[in-house]
């Protein structure tokens, strides 16, 4: 299509670039001082690099804990001694009572019946001490476990205390933009503007080609141009007489078309518009483009 036809149609001049809101954001980003945030991130990166080479002996961090054997032994000894202190007088009393009972029964010391009764009491005493020793061991194990859990809790607390300032710094930095953040924000705004510019350029080229040929081949006659039959309507240019040229698709179709809206043409060139029996309007482009 010749340049004169494009000029006649007024297409090829769609405005692109930044929206006003984008320009405001760009101004804010250009004036935004990221020096302190960048410095903080740089310090954090340096510290992180140091930590990767010192993880095994990082001062202040707890990497292993163990329960206290001494605490376990103290608990075991205390539990066993407590049982002995209780059992010894108890069995001494039971022995005296048994000796008196056996003598009252006429059984002499050293007799088989006497010795059997005393052996039975002795076995009960041994069993009681054995049970006391077992329970004392259990108490020692419980003391070791408690000691271990306390060490774990203390280690976790100490490690959490170590990382607390790091997390606090990261939390503060999350509310500030780094140089990288600003650069990415500016890139995203520019990318959106580039995409709009590319879409507008393509639409203008289609408008010049399609609308120009509509003028050159105006003898094609009337076409359905009723707005109610169209969707995805986007303005892409104007005719010299002020009528807007649109890119659109017919409802139920995906093929793009270039043309006018009958509802607008009837305001400027009523003679170019006709209404069909189905109620939709047609536009005679030969008359509309005069």
C-alpha positions in Angstrom: 0.0 0.0 0.0 1.3 3.5 -0.9 2.3 6.0 1.8 -0.4 8.4 0.5 -3.1 5.8 1.3 -1.7 5.3 4.8 -1.6 9.0 5.3 -5.2 9.3 4.1 -6.3 6.6 6.6 -4.3 8.2 9.4 -3.0 4.7 10.5 0.5 3.9 11.6 0.5 6.5 14.3 -0.6 4.5 17.4 1.0 6.0 20.5 3.3 3.6 22.4 5.8 4.0 25.2 5.3 4.3 28.9 2.0 4.9 30.7 1.8 7.8 33.1 1.7 5.5 36.1 4.8 3.6 34.7 6.7 6.9 34.3 5.9 7.8 38.0 7.2 4.4 39.1 10.3 4.8 36.9 11.0 8.2 38.4 10.7 6.7 41.9 13.0 3.8 41.0 15.6 6.1 39.4 15.7 8.2 42.6 15.7 5.2 44.9 18.9 4.9 46.9 19.9 1.3 47.2 23.4 1.9 48.6 22.7 0.9 52.2 20.7 -2.2 51.2 23.4 -3.3 48.7 26.0 -2.8 51.4 24.0 -4.9 53.9 23.6 -7.7 51.3 27.3 -7.5 50.5 28.1 -7.9 54.2 25.7 -10.8 54.5 27.3 -12.5 51.5 30.7 -12.1 52.9 29.6 -13.6 56.2 27.9 -16.4 54.4 31.0 -17.2 52.5 33.0 -17.3 55.8 30.4 -19.6 57.4 30.7 -22.2 54.6 34.4 -22.6 55.3 33.9 -22.7 59.1 30.8 -24.8 59.6 32.6 -27.5 61.6 34.1 -25.1 64.1 31.9 -22.0 63.9 32.3 -20.2 67.3 29.2 -20.0 69.3 27.3 -22.8 67.6 26.6 -26.2 69.3 27.0 -29.1 66.9 26.8 -32.0 69.4 25.5 -32.7 72.9 25.7 -35.6 75.3 24.0 -36.6 78.5 25.7 -36.4 81.8 27.1 -39.8 83.0 27.9 -38.2 86.4 24.2 -37.2 86.8 23.2 -40.7 85.9 25.5 -42.2 88.4 24.4 -39.8 91.2 20.7 -40.7 90.5 21.5 -44.4 90.4 23.4 -44.3 93.7 20.8 -42.1 95.4 18.0 -44.4 94.3 19.8 -47.6 95.5 20.9 -46.1 98.8 17.4 -44.9 99.5 16.1 -48.5 98.9 18.8 -50.0 101.1 18.0 -47.6 103.9 14.4 -48.7 103.7 15.0 -52.5 103.1 17.7 -53.1 105.7 15.8 -52.2 108.9 12.7 -53.9 107.4 14.4 -57.3 106.9 16.3 -57.0 110.2 12.9 -56.7 111.9 11.5 -59.6 109.8 14.5 -61.8 110.7 14.1 -61.2 114.5 10.4 -61.9 114.2 11.1 -65.1 112.3 13.7 -66.3 114.8 11.3 -65.7 117.7 8.6 -67.6 115.9 10.8 -70.5 115.1 12.0 -70.8 118.7 8.5 -70.6 120.0 7.7 -73.6 117.6 10.5 -75.5 119.2 12.8 -75.5 116.2 16.5 -75.2 117.2 19.0 -73.1 115.4 20.8 -75.2 112.7 17.9 -77.6 112.3 16.7 -78.3 108.8 13.3 -76.6 109.3 14.9 -73.6 110.9 17.5 -73.2 108.2 14.9 -73.6 105.5 12.8 -70.8 106.9 15.9 -68.5 107.3 17.0 -69.2 103.7 13.6 -68.3 102.4 13.8 -65.0 104.2 17.3 -64.4 102.9 16.2 -65.1 99.3 13.3 -62.6 99.7 15.9 -60.0 101.0 18.2 -60.7 98.0 15.3 -60.4 95.6 14.3 -57.1 97.1 17.9 -55.7 96.8 18.1 -56.9 93.2 14.8 -55.1 92.4 16.1 -52.0 94.1 19.3 -52.2 92.0 17.3 -52.5 88.8 15.1 -49.6 89.7 18.2 -47.6 90.6 19.6 -48.3 87.1 16.3 -47.1 85.6 16.5 -43.9 87.7 20.1 -43.4 86.4 19.0 -43.9 82.8 16.1 -41.4 83.3 18.6 -38.9 84.8 20.8 -39.3 81.7 17.9 -38.9 79.3 16.8 -35.7 81.2 20.3 -34.4 81.1 20.6 -35.1 77.4 17.2 -33.4 76.7 18.4 -30.4 78.7 21.6 -30.2 76.7 19.6 -30.4 73.4 17.3 -27.6 74.5 20.2 -25.5 75.6 22.0 -26.1 72.3 19.0 -25.2 70.3 18.5 -22.1 72.3 22.1 -21.0 71.8 22.0 -21.8 68.1 18.7 -19.9 67.7 20.2 -17.0 69.5 23.1 -17.0 67.1 20.8 -16.9 64.0 18.3 -14.4 65.5 20.2 -11.2 64.4 20.7 -12.7 60.9 16.9 -13.3 60.6 16.2 -9.8 61.9 18.6 -8.3 59.3 16.9 -10.3 56.5 13.5 -9.2 57.8 14.6 -5.5 57.7 16.1 -6.0 54.2 12.9 -7.5 52.9 11.3 -4.0 53.2 14.0 -2.4 51.1 15.0 -2.7 47.5 18.5 -3.7 46.4 20.1 -2.5 43.2 19.1 -5.8 41.6 15.4 -5.4 42.7 15.4 -1.9 41.1 17.0 -3.1 37.9 14.4 -6.0 37.6 11.5 -3.6 38.3 12.7 -1.2 35.6 13.3 -4.1 33.2 9.7 -5.4 33.7 8.2 -1.9 33.0 10.4 -1.5 29.9 9.5 -5.0 28.7 5.7 -4.3 29.0 6.2 -1.1 27.0 8.2 -3.0 24.3 5.4 -5.6 24.1 2.8 -2.9 23.7 4.9 -1.2 21.0 5.4 -4.4 19.1 1.7 -5.2 19.2 0.8 -1.6 18.1 3.3 -1.8 15.3 1.8 -5.0 14.0 -1.8 -3.7 14.4 -0.8 -0.5 12.5 0.8 -2.5 9.7 -2.4 -4.6 9.4 -4.5 -1.5 9.5 -2.6 0.1 6.7 -2.8 -3.0 4.5 -6.4 -3.9 5.2 -7.9 -0.4 5.4 -5.9 0.8 2.4 -7.2 -2.0 0.3 -10.7 -1.2 1.5 -10.3 2.2 0.0 -8.7 1.0 -3.2 -11.3 -1.8 -3.6 -14.2 0.1 -2.3 -16.3 -1.5 -5.0 -16.5 -4.6 -3.0 -19.9 -3.3 -1.7 -21.5 -3.4 1.7 -20.2 -5.5 4.6 -21.8 -6.4 7.9 -20.2 -3.9 10.3 -22.6 -3.9 13.2 -20.8 -3.6 16.5 -23.0 -6.3 18.0 -21.5 -8.8 15.6 -17.9 -8.1 16.7 -15.7 -8.6 19.7 -12.1 -8.0 20.7 -12.4 -4.5 19.2 -9.2 -2.4 19.3 -8.8 1.0 17.6 -5.8 1.0 15.2 -6.3 4.2 13.2 -8.6 6.8 11.6 -9.9 7.7 8.2 -9.3 11.3 6.9 -13.0 12.0 7.7 -12.5 11.1 11.3 -14.0 7.6 11.3 -12.1 5.2 13.5 -10.6 2.0 12.0 -10.7 -1.0 14.3 -9.1 -4.4 14.5 -11.7 -7.0 15.6 -13.0 -10.6 15.2 -16.5 -11.6 14.5 -18.3 -13.4 17.3 -17.6 -17.1 17.1 -14.6 -16.6 14.9 -10.9 -16.1 15.6 -9.8 -14.6 12.3 -8.8 -10.9 12.8 -10.4 -8.3 10.5 -10.0 -4.5 9.9 -13.0 -2.3 9.5 -15.4 0.3 10.7 -18.3 0.2 13.2 -21.7 0.8 11.7 -22.9 2.6 14.8 -20.2 5.2 14.3 -20.5 5.4 10.5 -24.2 6.3 10.7 -23.2 9.4 12.7 -20.9 10.6 9.9 -22.0 9.0 6.7 -25.6 7.8 7.3 -26.0 7.2 3.6 -23.4 4.5 3.8 -25.4 2.4 6.4 -28.3 0.1 5.8 -30.2 -2.2 8.1 -30.9 -5.8 7.0 -34.0 -7.8 7.8 -32.1 -9.5 10.6 -31.8 -6.2 12.3 -28.0 -5.8 11.9 -26.4 -2.9 10.0 -24.2 -3.0 7.0 -21.7 -0.4 5.8 -21.0 0.5 2.2 -17.3 1.2 2.4 -17.3 3.0 -0.9 -19.6 5.6 0.6 -18.1 5.5 4.1 -14.6 6.3 2.9 -15.5 9.4 0.9 
